């Protein structure tokens, strides 16, 4: 029986000239591949449930963002655009003209930035648990955590996991919690702090340009996510000309792991409709 929380063997893997570690799963086809971008503190292994399913029908690419997994921290990557250029550089090195880009949390910010500024490279975007235009009240605790990381290097893993899954005694998702704990405990502290600061401050980076998004876009989150709220996903979908919002019930920030079948289906449906030229 397949362990959906373990990545299958990659078809091929490597490192770009800039140092980005990547893996490709499934067979190369004439279709645009699906590129999966993890969030702060995670790495390629985060996408195991989606890779196990999607790679049966699509070419799927995962990679480690700067300072995560097997990709070293990059002192020059100090804003969202730098992380977007990491993605575009990867597409270039893989000779990929266009891709369906899927991002979770900060990875969703990268996916959106790519869709807006590089639409010719982006077939569709699926944003999972994205943040958008936080209020001052919403931004304050995130910035406090970011500054705490930058100044003291304190990650507070247990508190993070409790926000995502509940306490260890009550969580119905022990495998998801265990995988997330393992990834958080292995992360590069400097890379984590740098990415978290960008995540904390870039939620309004596309506020003025979102209306110019020309590609199909799905914005999905959980109704129990207090930071990447349903209101944020709906607001983005309302502004994006080809946007569509989906809210999962009884799910929090890590719904890719806690409701993997539904999330994978959301990705699959976005890709299918975009490839067929249909509306989301």
Order of alpha helices (4+ residues) and beta strands (2+ residues): beta-beta-beta-alpha-beta-alpha-beta-alpha-beta-alpha-alpha-alpha-alpha-beta-alpha-beta-alpha-alpha
